[in-house]
Amino acid sequence: MGRRRAEPRALGPRHRRPDRRNAAAHGPRPYPLRLAWAQSVSPAHWFAARLAVPAALAVVGLTVLIGVYRWGLWTLRGYPYSHLTTWYGSGIFPGTGPAVLGFALLAVAVGALSAVLVRRTALSMSVAAVVLATVGLGLGKRRYELWPHVLRQGEGPLSLRYGDWHLDSGMLTASGRKLYWQDCFGTDMAGSAEACMRARGGVLHFTEVHPASRYWPLQLVETGILLALAALAALAVLAAFRVLRRLHG
């Protein structure tokens, strides 16, 4: 009888399929947050290291875009319909000053916070988008209240000056109470608004405006609000780090 031919054995370790039962027993591979908790660095240092680069890139990139945007608006002066590019427009004011930089830092902080709390990419991005949209719409709707307006008075109807952001107008009574023009809309005397105002006690015309000189005060106040919200979001991220690290080790 011939001897059976020995089958060659593979040199080195054998490759086996992963044991699913072992993975189920020990849990999935640790995600980056758990890896960060296991390091010797503090959560604050880890957070700063991970977000410093995108925050710096956002600030530098948007600073360049602000300069390009302002240059483009400046070159449009004198062209037809250039009067429509008012400094207080909803599509102009946020993108021509430091407020957009504050919004970018807020976006980075809110994105990090939603990622830490939700830990699902699509869902955390949706949450961050909703929060940022709410902040942006809220500031846009209440921007005129961020700085005291200018009250102008006169015997007759007042005309607006170049660059004025018109807020409202009406007439003042002898006691100084304001009567707004819309108060007479829908009344029997709506055909003569001034007669309606006179019948209500109006004696002096007034108008409320933000002159062009209010651009920088409004920009700086809005930037301060955005930076404060960004700081709160960053503190919330650090607090969430500490809580999750205590719970999960």
C-alpha positions as CSV (number, residue, x, y, z in Angstrom):
1,M,0.0,0.0,0.0
2,G,1.3,3.4,-0.8
3,R,1.6,5.9,1.9
4,R,-0.9,8.7,1.9
5,R,0.5,12.0,0.7
6,A,0.7,14.5,3.5
7,E,-1.1,17.7,2.8
8,P,1.1,20.8,3.3
9,R,0.2,22.9,6.2
10,A,0.0,26.6,5.9
11,L,2.8,28.5,7.6
12,G,2.0,31.2,10.0
13,P,-1.3,31.9,11.9
14,R,-4.5,30.7,10.4
15,H,-7.1,33.2,9.3
16,R,-10.4,32.6,10.9
17,R,-13.7,34.3,10.5
18,P,-14.6,36.7,13.3
19,D,-16.4,35.2,16.1
20,R,-19.8,37.0,16.2
21,R,-20.5,35.6,19.7
22,N,-17.4,37.2,21.0
23,A,-18.3,40.6,19.4
24,A,-21.7,40.4,20.9
25,A,-20.3,39.6,24.3
26,H,-17.8,42.4,24.4
27,G,-19.8,45.0,22.4
28,P,-18.9,46.8,19.2
29,R,-15.5,48.5,18.7
30,P,-15.1,51.7,20.7
31,Y,-16.1,54.8,18.8
32,P,-13.8,57.9,18.9
33,L,-15.4,59.4,22.0
34,R,-14.6,56.3,24.1
35,L,-11.1,56.3,22.6
36,A,-10.8,60.0,23.7
37,W,-12.0,59.2,27.2
38,A,-9.3,56.5,27.6
39,Q,-6.6,59.0,26.8
40,S,-4.6,61.0,29.3
41,V,-5.7,64.3,27.9
42,S,-8.6,66.2,29.4
43,P,-11.9,66.5,27.5
44,A,-11.2,70.3,27.2
45,H,-7.9,69.6,25.4
46,W,-9.4,66.9,23.2
47,F,-12.4,69.2,22.3
48,A,-10.1,72.1,21.5
49,A,-7.8,70.0,19.4
50,R,-10.6,68.5,17.3
51,L,-12.5,71.7,16.7
52,A,-9.7,74.3,16.5
53,V,-8.9,73.5,12.9
54,P,-12.4,73.7,11.4
55,A,-13.2,76.8,13.5
56,A,-10.0,78.5,12.2
57,L,-10.7,77.5,8.6
58,A,-14.3,78.8,8.9
59,V,-13.1,82.1,10.3
60,V,-10.3,82.6,7.8
61,G,-12.4,81.5,4.8
62,L,-15.4,83.7,5.8
63,T,-13.2,86.7,6.4
64,V,-12.0,86.5,2.8
65,L,-15.6,86.1,1.6
66,I,-16.7,89.1,3.6
67,G,-14.1,91.2,1.9
68,V,-15.1,89.9,-1.6
69,Y,-18.8,90.5,-0.8
70,R,-18.3,94.0,0.4
71,W,-16.1,94.8,-2.6
72,G,-18.9,93.5,-4.9
73,L,-21.5,95.6,-3.2
74,W,-19.3,98.7,-3.4
75,T,-18.7,98.2,-7.2
76,L,-22.5,98.0,-7.7
77,R,-23.0,101.5,-6.5
78,G,-24.4,103.8,-9.3
79,Y,-25.7,100.9,-11.4
80,P,-29.5,100.5,-12.0
81,Y,-31.3,99.0,-9.0
82,S,-28.3,99.4,-6.8
83,H,-30.6,101.2,-4.3
84,L,-32.1,97.8,-3.6
85,T,-28.9,96.6,-1.9
86,T,-29.6,98.3,1.4
87,W,-27.1,97.7,4.3
88,Y,-29.9,96.3,6.5
89,G,-31.2,93.8,4.0
90,S,-31.7,90.3,5.2
91,G,-29.3,89.0,2.5
92,I,-26.7,91.7,3.0
93,F,-26.4,92.6,6.7
94,P,-25.5,89.1,8.0
95,G,-22.8,88.6,5.4
96,T,-20.9,91.9,5.4
97,G,-19.6,92.1,9.0
98,P,-18.3,90.1,11.9
99,A,-21.7,88.6,12.7
100,V,-21.2,85.9,10.1
101,L,-18.0,84.9,11.9
102,G,-19.9,84.6,15.1
103,F,-22.5,82.5,13.4
104,A,-19.8,80.2,11.9
105,L,-18.3,79.6,15.4
106,L,-21.8,78.9,16.7
107,A,-22.3,76.4,13.9
108,V,-19.1,74.5,14.9
109,A,-20.1,74.4,18.5
110,V,-23.7,73.4,17.9
111,G,-22.5,70.7,15.5
112,A,-20.2,69.3,18.1
113,L,-22.8,69.4,20.8
114,S,-25.4,67.6,18.6
115,A,-22.8,65.0,17.6
116,V,-21.9,64.2,21.2
117,L,-25.6,64.0,22.4
118,V,-27.2,62.3,19.4
119,R,-24.3,60.2,18.1
120,R,-26.0,59.6,14.7
121,T,-24.5,61.5,11.8
122,A,-27.7,62.3,9.8
123,L,-29.8,63.0,12.9
124,S,-27.2,65.2,14.5
125,M,-26.8,67.2,11.3
126,S,-30.5,67.7,11.2
127,V,-30.7,68.8,14.8
128,A,-27.8,71.3,14.3
129,A,-29.5,72.7,11.1
130,V,-32.8,73.2,12.9
131,V,-31.0,75.0,15.8
132,L,-29.0,77.2,13.5
133,A,-32.0,78.1,11.4
134,T,-34.0,79.0,14.5
135,V,-31.2,81.3,15.7
136,G,-30.7,82.9,12.3
137,L,-34.4,83.5,11.7
138,G,-34.9,84.9,15.3
139,L,-32.0,87.4,14.9
140,G,-33.2,88.4,11.5
141,K,-36.7,89.1,12.8
142,R,-35.6,91.0,15.9
143,R,-32.5,92.6,14.6
144,Y,-34.0,96.1,14.8
145,E,-34.4,95.7,18.5
146,L,-30.7,95.1,19.2
147,W,-29.9,98.9,19.4
148,P,-32.1,101.9,20.2
149,H,-33.6,103.5,17.1
150,V,-33.7,107.2,16.3
151,L,-37.0,109.1,16.7
152,R,-37.4,112.1,14.3
153,Q,-40.2,114.6,14.7
154,G,-41.7,117.3,12.5
155,E,-44.8,119.3,11.8
156,G,-45.4,117.7,8.4
157,P,-44.7,114.2,6.9
158,L,-41.0,113.3,7.3
159,S,-38.9,112.1,4.4
160,L,-36.3,109.4,4.8
161,R,-32.6,110.1,4.4
162,Y,-30.2,108.1,2.3
163,G,-29.4,104.9,4.1
164,D,-32.2,105.1,6.6
165,W,-33.7,101.8,7.8
166,H,-37.4,102.8,8.2
167,L,-39.0,101.0,11.1
168,D,-42.4,102.7,11.7
169,S,-44.1,106.1,11.7
170,G,-47.1,107.9,12.8
171,M,-48.1,110.9,15.0
172,L,-47.5,112.0,18.6
173,T,-50.2,113.3,20.9
174,A,-49.8,116.3,23.1
175,S,-48.8,113.9,26.0
176,G,-46.2,112.2,23.8
177,R,-48.1,109.0,23.2
178,K,-47.4,107.4,19.8
179,L,-50.1,106.7,17.3
180,Y,-49.1,104.5,14.4
181,W,-50.6,104.8,10.9
182,Q,-51.8,101.2,11.0
183,D,-54.0,102.1,13.9
184,C,-56.3,103.9,11.4
185,F,-56.4,101.1,8.8
186,G,-59.8,99.4,8.7
187,T,-61.6,102.3,10.3
188,D,-64.3,104.6,8.7
189,M,-61.7,107.3,8.3
190,A,-59.1,105.1,6.6
191,G,-59.5,107.2,3.4
192,S,-57.8,110.1,5.3
193,A,-55.1,108.7,7.5
194,E,-54.0,112.1,8.8
195,A,-57.6,113.1,9.7
196,C,-57.9,109.8,11.6
197,M,-54.7,110.6,13.5
198,R,-55.9,114.2,14.2
199,A,-59.2,112.8,15.5
200,R,-57.3,110.5,17.9
201,G,-55.2,113.4,19.2
202,G,-52.2,113.4,16.9
203,V,-50.4,116.7,16.7
204,L,-46.9,116.0,15.5
205,H,-45.5,113.6,12.9
206,F,-42.8,111.1,13.9
207,T,-40.8,108.4,12.2
208,E,-38.6,105.7,13.8
209,V,-35.4,104.8,11.9
210,H,-32.0,103.2,12.1
211,P,-29.6,105.5,10.2
212,A,-26.7,104.0,8.4
213,S,-24.4,104.9,11.3
214,R,-26.2,102.1,13.3
215,Y,-24.6,99.4,11.1
216,W,-21.6,98.8,13.4
217,P,-23.5,98.9,16.7
218,L,-26.0,96.4,15.4
219,Q,-23.2,94.2,13.9
220,L,-21.2,94.1,17.2
221,V,-24.3,93.4,19.4
222,E,-25.4,90.5,17.1
223,T,-21.8,89.2,17.0
224,G,-21.7,89.3,20.8
225,I,-24.9,87.3,21.0
226,L,-23.7,84.7,18.6
227,L,-20.4,84.3,20.4
228,A,-22.1,84.0,23.8
229,L,-24.3,81.2,22.3
230,A,-21.3,79.5,20.9
231,A,-19.5,79.7,24.3
232,L,-22.6,78.2,25.9
233,A,-22.7,75.4,23.3
234,A,-19.0,74.7,23.9
235,L,-19.5,74.5,27.6
236,A,-22.4,72.1,27.1
237,V,-20.1,69.9,25.0
238,L,-17.5,69.7,27.8
239,A,-20.2,69.0,30.4
240,A,-21.6,66.2,28.2
241,F,-18.1,64.8,27.9
242,R,-17.7,64.6,31.6
243,V,-21.1,63.0,32.1
244,L,-20.7,60.4,29.4
245,R,-17.2,59.6,30.6
246,R,-18.5,59.1,34.1
247,L,-21.3,56.9,32.9
248,H,-19.4,54.8,30.4
249,G,-15.8,55.0,31.7
